Amino acid sequence: MAPPSNRGVILDKGDDIGSPAENTTHVQPKGASETQSSENEDHGVPQYADSGVNPVLEEEAQSKGRWFAYVTTKQFWVAMLLGQVLAICITSTNTLSQLLSFEGTSIPAFQTFFNYVLLNLIYTSWTIYKYGLKKWGKLILKDGWRFFILAFFDVEGNYFVVLAYRYTTILSAQLINFWAIVIVVIISFLFLRVRYHLTQIAGILLCIGGMGVLFGSDHITGYNAFPASDQVKGDLFALLGATFYGLSNCFEEFLVSERPLYEVVGQLAFWGMLINGTQAGIFDRSSFRSAVWNSKVGGYLTGYTFILALFYSLAPLLFRLTSAAFFNISLLTGNFWGVAIGVKVFHLHIHWMYPIAFVLILLGQVIYFLRQSRLAEQVKPWLGANQEGGHAGIGTAKRRVERPDTIV
């Protein structure tokens, strides 16, 4: 991907809503100017004239094509840590779902509904506060269809993957989930103009190899060895769910690079709440009536909702710092964390192959960034050479350029 030029002024779109086209009418938050960043509270951000040199852009130009340029930065370690936090979040929600199932409560669509409600209360409320009710309404009318598509991909990805586990084996469903990585790479290459270096491909393959070691361990120990009631049907559901996940990840990476984080997550939650609520009302009615309700179930649902809301809040930051591809390979360590949690919760035992697999996956993530420049995947090729089409929010290349001393 092309790095930003090391000359010229880079301006911030701030809280503009809409495409970066010249004749587009943008919606600004109340009291915000066109050059104010919605996620940057400080004023007086230094701008660099044609005669000046921006240190971030200068380092980016000098590090292009060099080995180990990115892995020595603070941003790399932030991305690695954030990826593992997200993997632990997903593992925690899976554990809580399993505990709910043990209690006799299995309502997958309705269970996720509370997550969208909580996110909607937080991020949609903040969006309305920033934009005003009238301008938020204009956002719904003008760009709501884009967020509706994102929410649809997200809701259906969750639904079909959970549905797949009812019919196929856990091992089979996990293997098919690799299809999400394939979808992300293909969509990013074809539509987002992302070009992958050989080290990135090697890193992805090594991560998948690490998962292969995990699967081998599960086969040896019999862990996750549950029978399939209808494997063909379950595998098709898993394939469909992984496809929706891949599409959702790419689309969300695209949107959060152009828009404020609170706007994207708020709109995802708003439309997701409507879609998920409708789906739960249609398909979860019988499960809801037969579900067991007690204090444990209430506690598990509360924990599930808060942890999943945290996941949805942090994921866009990783999309900005890195990419949808790295996001997906970061989540591959979830199996290791799942067994680590299971040692305490379900009294499982960690097989000696698990630490090896964990190290292989982390090593693959490091190799993925070996030949990246200083800004690495923070530079999004669809935003222009100077990232002029982007939003200067937390985790973006534009923010790094405007604030050379910031970490994210």
C-alpha positions as CSV (number, residue, x, y, z in Angstrom):
1,M,0.0,0.0,0.0
2,A,1.2,3.5,-0.7
3,P,2.5,5.5,2.3
4,P,1.3,9.1,2.9
5,S,3.4,11.7,1.3
6,N,5.9,13.4,3.6
7,R,4.9,16.8,2.4
8,G,1.8,18.9,2.5
9,V,-1.0,19.8,4.9
10,I,-3.2,16.9,6.1
11,L,-6.6,18.2,7.2
12,D,-9.1,16.5,9.4
13,K,-12.6,15.7,8.2
14,G,-13.6,15.8,11.9
15,D,-17.2,14.7,12.4
16,D,-18.3,15.0,8.8
17,I,-21.0,12.5,7.9
18,G,-21.1,11.4,4.3
19,S,-18.7,10.5,1.6
20,P,-15.6,12.7,0.9
21,A,-17.0,13.8,-2.4
22,E,-16.7,17.5,-3.1
23,N,-20.4,18.2,-3.6
24,T,-21.6,16.2,-0.6
25,T,-23.3,18.0,2.3
26,H,-21.7,17.0,5.5
27,V,-23.4,16.9,8.9
28,Q,-21.3,18.4,11.7
29,P,-21.8,18.0,15.5
30,K,-23.2,20.9,17.3
31,G,-20.6,23.6,17.6
32,A,-18.0,21.8,15.6
33,S,-16.0,23.3,12.7
34,E,-15.1,21.4,9.5
35,T,-11.5,20.9,10.7
36,Q,-12.3,19.8,14.2
37,S,-11.7,16.1,15.1
38,S,-14.6,14.6,17.0
39,E,-12.4,12.3,19.0
40,N,-9.6,14.8,19.6
41,E,-10.6,17.0,22.5
42,D,-7.5,19.3,22.4
43,H,-7.3,22.3,20.1
44,G,-4.3,23.8,18.3
45,V,-3.2,20.5,16.7
46,P,0.0,21.3,14.8
47,Q,-0.3,21.4,11.0
48,Y,2.6,21.2,8.7
49,A,2.9,23.6,5.8
50,D,4.6,22.7,2.5
51,S,7.9,23.9,3.7
52,G,7.8,21.9,7.0
53,V,8.5,18.2,7.5
54,N,6.2,16.0,9.6
55,P,8.3,13.6,11.6
56,V,5.8,10.8,11.4
57,L,5.6,11.0,7.6
58,E,9.3,11.3,7.3
59,E,9.8,8.1,9.3
60,E,7.1,6.4,7.3
61,A,8.9,7.3,4.0
62,Q,12.3,6.2,5.3
63,S,11.0,2.9,6.7
64,K,9.1,1.8,3.6
65,G,10.3,-1.7,2.7
66,R,12.6,-2.1,5.7
67,W,12.5,-5.1,8.0
68,F,11.4,-4.8,11.7
69,A,10.4,-1.2,11.2
70,Y,6.9,-1.6,12.8
71,V,7.6,-4.4,15.3
72,T,9.9,-2.0,17.2
73,T,7.2,0.6,17.7
74,K,4.8,1.1,20.6
75,Q,1.9,0.8,18.2
76,F,2.8,-2.8,17.4
77,W,2.7,-3.8,21.1
78,V,-0.6,-2.0,21.6
79,A,-2.1,-3.9,18.6
80,M,-0.8,-7.2,19.9
81,L,-2.1,-6.6,23.4
82,L,-5.5,-5.4,22.1
83,G,-5.8,-8.5,19.9
84,Q,-5.3,-10.7,22.9
85,V,-7.8,-8.7,25.0
86,L,-10.4,-9.3,22.2
87,A,-9.6,-13.0,22.0
88,I,-10.1,-13.3,25.8
89,C,-13.4,-11.4,25.5
90,I,-14.7,-13.8,22.8
91,T,-13.5,-16.8,24.9
92,S,-15.3,-15.4,27.9
93,T,-18.6,-14.9,26.1
94,N,-18.3,-18.5,24.7
95,T,-17.7,-19.8,28.3
96,L,-20.7,-17.9,29.6
97,S,-22.9,-19.2,26.7
98,Q,-21.8,-22.7,27.7
99,L,-22.7,-22.0,31.3
100,L,-26.1,-20.8,30.3
101,S,-26.6,-24.0,28.3
102,F,-25.7,-26.0,31.3
103,E,-28.4,-24.2,33.2
104,G,-30.9,-25.0,30.5
105,T,-31.0,-21.6,28.8
106,S,-30.2,-21.5,25.1
107,I,-31.6,-18.4,23.4
108,P,-28.8,-17.3,21.0
109,A,-30.6,-14.5,19.2
110,F,-32.3,-13.1,22.3
111,Q,-29.1,-13.4,24.3
112,T,-27.2,-11.1,21.9
113,F,-30.1,-8.6,21.8
114,F,-29.1,-7.2,25.2
115,N,-25.6,-6.4,23.8
116,Y,-27.1,-4.3,21.0
117,V,-29.4,-2.5,23.5
118,L,-26.5,-1.6,25.8
119,L,-24.3,-0.4,22.9
120,N,-27.3,1.6,21.6
121,L,-27.8,3.3,24.9
122,I,-24.1,4.3,25.1
123,Y,-23.1,5.2,21.5
124,T,-26.4,6.3,20.0
125,S,-27.0,8.5,22.9
126,W,-23.6,10.1,22.6
127,T,-24.1,10.5,18.8
128,I,-27.3,12.3,19.3
129,Y,-25.6,14.5,21.9
130,K,-22.8,15.4,19.5
131,Y,-25.0,15.9,16.4
132,G,-28.4,16.9,17.7
133,L,-31.6,14.9,17.1
134,K,-32.3,16.6,13.8
135,K,-28.8,15.9,12.3
136,W,-28.8,12.4,13.7
137,G,-32.1,11.9,11.8
138,K,-30.5,13.1,8.6
139,L,-27.7,10.6,9.2
140,I,-30.3,7.8,9.5
141,L,-32.0,9.0,6.3
142,K,-28.9,9.5,4.2
143,D,-26.5,6.8,5.3
144,G,-28.7,4.4,7.4
145,W,-28.7,1.9,4.6
146,R,-24.9,1.4,4.9
147,F,-25.1,0.8,8.6
148,F,-28.1,-1.5,8.1
149,I,-26.0,-3.7,5.8
150,L,-23.2,-3.8,8.4
151,A,-25.6,-4.7,11.1
152,F,-27.2,-7.4,9.0
153,F,-23.8,-9.0,8.3
154,D,-23.0,-8.9,12.0
155,V,-26.3,-10.3,13.3
156,E,-26.5,-13.1,10.7
157,G,-22.8,-14.0,11.3
158,N,-23.6,-14.4,15.0
159,Y,-26.8,-16.3,14.3
160,F,-25.6,-18.8,11.8
161,V,-22.4,-19.7,13.7
162,V,-24.3,-20.3,16.9
163,L,-26.8,-22.3,14.8
164,A,-24.0,-24.4,13.3
165,Y,-22.9,-25.6,16.7
166,R,-26.3,-27.3,17.2
167,Y,-25.8,-29.6,14.2
168,T,-22.1,-30.1,13.5
169,T,-19.0,-30.8,15.7
170,I,-17.2,-28.0,17.4
171,L,-14.0,-29.1,15.5
172,S,-15.7,-28.9,12.1
173,A,-17.3,-25.5,12.9
174,Q,-13.9,-24.1,14.0
175,L,-12.2,-25.3,10.9
176,I,-14.8,-23.8,8.6
177,N,-14.4,-20.5,10.6
178,F,-11.1,-20.2,8.8
179,W,-13.2,-19.2,5.8
180,A,-13.7,-15.8,7.4
181,I,-9.9,-15.1,7.0
182,V,-10.1,-16.1,3.3
183,I,-13.1,-13.8,2.8
184,V,-11.4,-10.9,4.5
185,V,-8.2,-11.3,2.4
186,I,-10.2,-11.6,-0.9
187,I,-12.5,-8.7,-0.2
188,S,-9.7,-6.4,1.1
189,F,-7.6,-7.3,-2.0
190,L,-10.4,-6.8,-4.6
191,F,-12.4,-3.9,-3.2
192,L,-10.2,-2.1,-0.6
193,R,-7.0,-2.2,-2.8
194,V,-5.0,-3.8,0.0
195,R,-1.9,-5.6,-1.2
196,Y,-0.3,-8.3,1.0
197,H,3.4,-8.9,1.3
198,L,4.8,-12.4,1.3
199,T,5.6,-12.0,5.1
200,Q,1.9,-11.3,5.8
201,I,0.8,-14.4,3.9
202,A,3.4,-16.4,5.8
203,G,2.3,-15.0,9.1
204,I,-1.4,-15.9,8.4
205,L,-0.4,-19.4,7.3
206,L,1.7,-19.9,10.5
207,C,-1.2,-18.8,12.6
208,I,-3.4,-21.3,10.9
209,G,-0.7,-23.9,11.5
210,G,-0.8,-23.1,15.2
211,M,-4.6,-23.7,15.1
212,G,-3.8,-27.1,13.4
213,V,-1.7,-28.0,16.4
214,L,-4.6,-27.1,18.7
215,F,-7.0,-29.3,16.7
216,G,-4.5,-32.1,16.9
217,S,-4.3,-31.7,20.6
218,D,-8.1,-31.8,20.8
219,H,-8.2,-34.9,18.7
220,I,-5.7,-36.7,21.0
221,T,-7.4,-35.7,24.2
222,G,-10.9,-36.0,23.0
223,Y,-11.7,-32.4,24.0
224,N,-14.6,-30.9,22.0
225,A,-15.3,-34.5,20.7
226,F,-19.1,-34.2,20.6
227,P,-21.2,-36.0,18.0
228,A,-22.9,-34.2,15.1
229,S,-26.6,-34.4,14.7
230,D,-26.5,-33.3,11.0
231,Q,-23.0,-32.4,10.0
232,V,-23.7,-31.3,6.4
233,K,-26.4,-28.9,7.6
234,G,-24.2,-27.6,10.4
235,D,-21.2,-27.2,8.1
236,L,-23.2,-25.2,5.7
237,F,-24.4,-22.9,8.5
238,A,-20.9,-22.5,9.7
239,L,-19.7,-21.6,6.2
240,L,-22.5,-19.0,5.9
241,G,-21.7,-17.5,9.3
242,A,-18.0,-17.3,8.5
243,T,-18.8,-15.5,5.2
244,F,-21.0,-13.0,7.0
245,Y,-18.3,-12.4,9.6
246,G,-15.7,-11.8,6.9
247,L,-18.0,-9.3,5.1
248,S,-18.8,-7.6,8.4
249,N,-15.2,-7.2,9.4
250,C,-14.2,-5.6,6.1
251,F,-17.1,-3.3,6.0
252,E,-16.6,-2.1,9.6
253,E,-12.9,-1.5,8.9
254,F,-13.9,0.6,6.0
255,L,-16.5,2.6,7.9
256,V,-14.4,3.3,11.1
257,S,-11.6,4.7,8.9
258,E,-13.9,7.3,7.5
259,R,-16.3,8.0,10.4
260,P,-16.1,8.6,14.2
261,L,-16.1,5.4,16.2
262,Y,-19.1,6.4,18.3
263,E,-21.2,6.9,15.1
264,V,-20.3,3.6,13.6
265,V,-20.8,1.5,16.7
266,G,-23.9,3.5,17.6
267,Q,-25.4,2.8,14.1
268,L,-24.4,-0.8,14.2
269,A,-26.1,-1.2,17.6
270,F,-29.2,0.7,16.5
271,W,-29.9,-1.4,13.4
272,G,-28.5,-4.6,15.0
273,M,-31.0,-4.1,17.8
274,L,-33.9,-3.9,15.4
275,I,-32.7,-6.8,13.2
276,N,-31.7,-9.0,16.1
277,G,-34.9,-8.3,18.1
278,T,-37.1,-9.2,15.1
279,Q,-35.1,-12.4,14.5
280,A,-35.3,-13.3,18.2
281,G,-39.1,-12.7,18.2
282,I,-39.5,-15.1,15.3
283,F,-37.0,-17.9,16.0
284,D,-36.4,-17.8,19.8
285,R,-40.0,-17.8,21.1
286,S,-40.1,-21.5,21.9
287,S,-36.5,-21.5,23.4
288,F,-37.5,-18.5,25.5
289,R,-40.5,-20.2,27.0
290,S,-38.6,-23.3,27.8
291,A,-35.5,-21.5,29.2
292,V,-34.6,-21.7,32.9
293,W,-34.6,-18.4,34.8
294,N,-32.7,-18.0,38.0
295,S,-30.0,-15.8,39.7
296,K,-27.2,-17.7,37.9
297,V,-28.7,-17.2,34.5
298,G,-29.2,-13.5,35.3
299,G,-25.5,-13.2,36.3
300,Y,-24.3,-15.1,33.2
301,L,-26.4,-12.9,30.9
302,T,-25.2,-9.8,32.6
303,G,-21.6,-10.8,32.3
304,Y,-22.1,-11.9,28.7
305,T,-23.6,-8.6,27.8
306,F,-21.0,-6.4,29.3
307,I,-18.0,-8.4,28.0
308,L,-19.5,-8.5,24.5
309,A,-20.2,-4.8,24.6
310,L,-16.5,-4.3,25.5
311,F,-15.5,-6.4,22.5
312,Y,-17.7,-4.4,20.2
313,S,-16.2,-1.2,21.6
314,L,-12.5,-2.3,21.2
315,A,-12.7,-4.1,17.9
316,P,-13.0,-0.8,15.8
317,L,-9.7,0.4,17.4
318,L,-7.9,-2.7,16.2
319,F,-9.5,-2.3,12.7
320,R,-8.0,1.2,12.7
321,L,-4.6,0.2,14.1
322,T,-4.2,-2.8,11.9
323,S,-6.8,-4.5,9.6
324,A,-9.6,-7.0,9.4
325,A,-7.1,-9.7,8.5
326,F,-5.0,-9.1,11.6
327,F,-8.1,-8.9,13.7
328,N,-9.1,-12.4,12.6
329,I,-5.7,-14.0,13.2
330,S,-5.6,-12.4,16.6
331,L,-8.8,-14.2,17.6
332,L,-7.2,-17.6,16.8
333,T,-5.6,-17.7,20.3
334,G,-9.1,-17.8,21.7
335,N,-9.0,-21.6,21.9
336,F,-5.9,-21.5,24.2
337,W,-7.6,-18.9,26.4
338,G,-10.7,-21.0,26.4
339,V,-8.9,-24.0,27.8
340,A,-7.0,-21.7,30.3
341,I,-10.4,-20.5,31.6
342,G,-11.8,-24.0,31.4
343,V,-9.1,-25.2,33.8
344,K,-10.7,-23.1,36.5
345,V,-14.4,-23.2,35.4
346,F,-14.8,-26.7,33.9
347,H,-11.7,-28.4,35.5
348,L,-10.1,-29.1,32.2
349,H,-6.4,-29.9,31.7
350,I,-4.0,-28.1,29.4
351,H,-2.4,-30.5,27.0
352,W,1.3,-29.9,26.4
353,M,0.6,-29.1,22.7
354,Y,-1.5,-26.0,23.6
355,P,1.4,-23.7,24.7
356,I,3.2,-24.7,21.5
357,A,0.2,-23.7,19.4
358,F,-0.2,-20.5,21.3
359,V,3.4,-19.5,20.7
360,L,3.1,-20.4,16.9
361,I,0.0,-18.2,16.6
362,L,1.7,-15.2,18.3
363,L,4.9,-15.8,16.2
364,G,2.7,-15.7,13.1
365,Q,1.3,-12.4,14.2
366,V,4.8,-11.0,14.6
367,I,5.9,-12.3,11.1
368,Y,2.8,-10.7,9.7
369,F,4.3,-7.3,10.5
370,L,8.0,-8.0,9.8
371,R,8.1,-6.0,6.6
372,Q,5.7,-3.2,7.5
373,S,6.6,0.5,7.6
374,R,6.3,2.6,10.7
375,L,2.6,3.4,10.2
376,A,1.9,-0.2,8.8
377,E,-1.8,-0.9,8.3
378,Q,-2.9,2.3,9.9
379,V,-2.5,3.7,6.4
380,K,-5.6,2.7,4.5
381,P,-5.2,2.6,0.7
382,W,-8.8,3.6,0.0
383,L,-8.4,6.9,1.9
384,G,-5.9,8.4,-0.5
385,A,-2.1,8.9,-0.5
386,N,-2.4,11.5,2.3
387,Q,-5.3,9.8,4.0
388,E,-7.3,12.8,3.1
389,G,-10.5,10.8,2.9
390,G,-10.1,9.5,6.5
391,H,-11.2,10.5,10.0
392,A,-8.6,11.7,12.5
393,G,-9.8,9.5,15.4
394,I,-8.0,7.3,17.9
395,G,-6.0,4.7,16.2
396,T,-5.9,6.3,12.7
397,A,-2.8,7.3,10.6
398,K,-4.2,10.8,10.3
399,R,-4.2,11.3,14.0
400,R,-0.6,10.1,14.2
401,V,0.3,12.6,11.6
402,E,-1.4,15.5,13.3
403,R,-0.1,14.5,16.7
404,P,3.3,12.9,16.2
405,D,3.8,12.4,20.0
406,T,0.6,10.3,20.4
407,I,0.8,6.5,20.6
408,V,-2.7,5.8,19.2
